[in-house]
Amino acid sequence: MSRDDPPRPGPLAALRTLAFLTIFYGVTVVAVLVALVVSLFGRRALRRFGMGWVGFHAWCVRWILGIRTRIEGRLPEGPVLFAAKHQSFWDPLGLIRLMDAPAAVMKRQLADIPLWGRLARTYGAISVDRTGGAKALRRMMDEAGEAVAEGRSILIFPEGTRVEPGAQPPLQGGFAGLYRRFGLPVVPVALDSGRLWPRRGLAMRSGTVTIRFGEPLPPGLSRAELEQRVHRAINALEATT
């Protein structure tokens, strides 16, 4: 399958990006303050509010930046472990919207951001400290266990961080640990958002982001087979971008 190359960013792309940053983050500051009040009514209320904020992000991406999304494959029913490629800041919010509020695994530094981090923890995000050793891993497993007990899916970026289009680093160990611990099917997710929303630079391009949901992988695979199949599936779009 061929993928059209996006146009080079020009003055219009820069203006769109500036408008997006001003509008989305301006509203987000207000939304965080409102969310602090909403959180007093419990986790479910905060999640509903958070999904409204995620929907606003999707609106800004579509109508200000001119970025559409194309879905390939089928979203599964029931709780699963989503293992996704990560190329841009679009990915967490865009995927959370499509997956209907999964518990997302995020860097510990994000959970420590004043106010926002408190809201993320109340929402039920899963924080991981990559330098924290066994204690940090146990904490991640405990938080993931709470999500599984609630019947929620888990979203993890198994490569550990954002990567440039074409980069295919090895998977981090925490992903296989979640798979073994909770016995959830794994759904690999490939995407090519980095073509339009670069890891570096400010000018986002208009165009279409493709998200491809792979076939679910069953519990019980060996770590080597799991990582091989997930690595191949989340990079499935790289050969066609």
Number of C-alpha atoms within 10 A of each C-alpha: 7 8 12 10 10 12 12 11 14 11 9 14 20 16 15 21 19 16 15 19 15 12 14 17 13 11 14 16 12 10 16 16 12 13 21 16 11 20 18 11 10 12 16 14 14 23 21 14 18 21 16 14 20 20 17 15 21 19 15 19 22 16 13 20 25 16 20 14 15 10 13 14 11 12 15 15 7 10 17 24 26 28 24 27 30 27 25 22 14 18 21 19 18 17 19 18 19 14 17 12 22 24 26 25 22 21 15 18 11 14 19 14 12 9 13 17 17 15 22 22 15 17 23 22 23 26 26 22 16 14 10 12 9 11 11 16 19 13 16 21 20 13 18 25 17 14 20 18 8 10 13 21 23 25 27 24 24 25 21 20 14 17 17 16 21 15 11 15 12 12 16 15 14 17 22 16 14 19 20 14 11 15 15 22 20 22 24 27 27 25 27 27 25 23 23 24 22 20 18 9 7 14 21 27 24 24 19 19 19 18 24 22 22 22 16 18 17 14 14 12 13 11 15 9 10 18 19 13 13 24 23 14 21 26 21 19 21 15 10 11 16
